[in-house]
Amino acid sequence: MTMPQTVEEQTRNCLKTIEKALTDAGFLLTDVVRNHYYVTDATFADVVFPILGETFGDIRPVATMVVCDLIRPEMLIEIEVTAFKG
């Protein structure tokens, strides 16, 4: 697997993967109720917030962003979502 180089590209790639996984499981992005964002640099917040807003802006899930190391040095962001169908 080749990792995209920029945090913007990685964010869009994560969101595309998440949307496919949700769809495959019978969910929609509108079913997302909680997001965890893990980034390797606090300055990435200003870069990824607009991208996240494009995807989740009207959905408004609860969200937490954590600055941390990730398992591989080329990884800049990891996104985890929780979806719920009531």
Secondary structure, DSSP 8 states (H G I E B T S, - for coil): ----SSHHHHHHHHHHHHHHHHHHTT--GGGEEEEEEEES-TTHHHHHHHHHHHHHTTT--EEEEEE---SSTT--EEEEEEE---
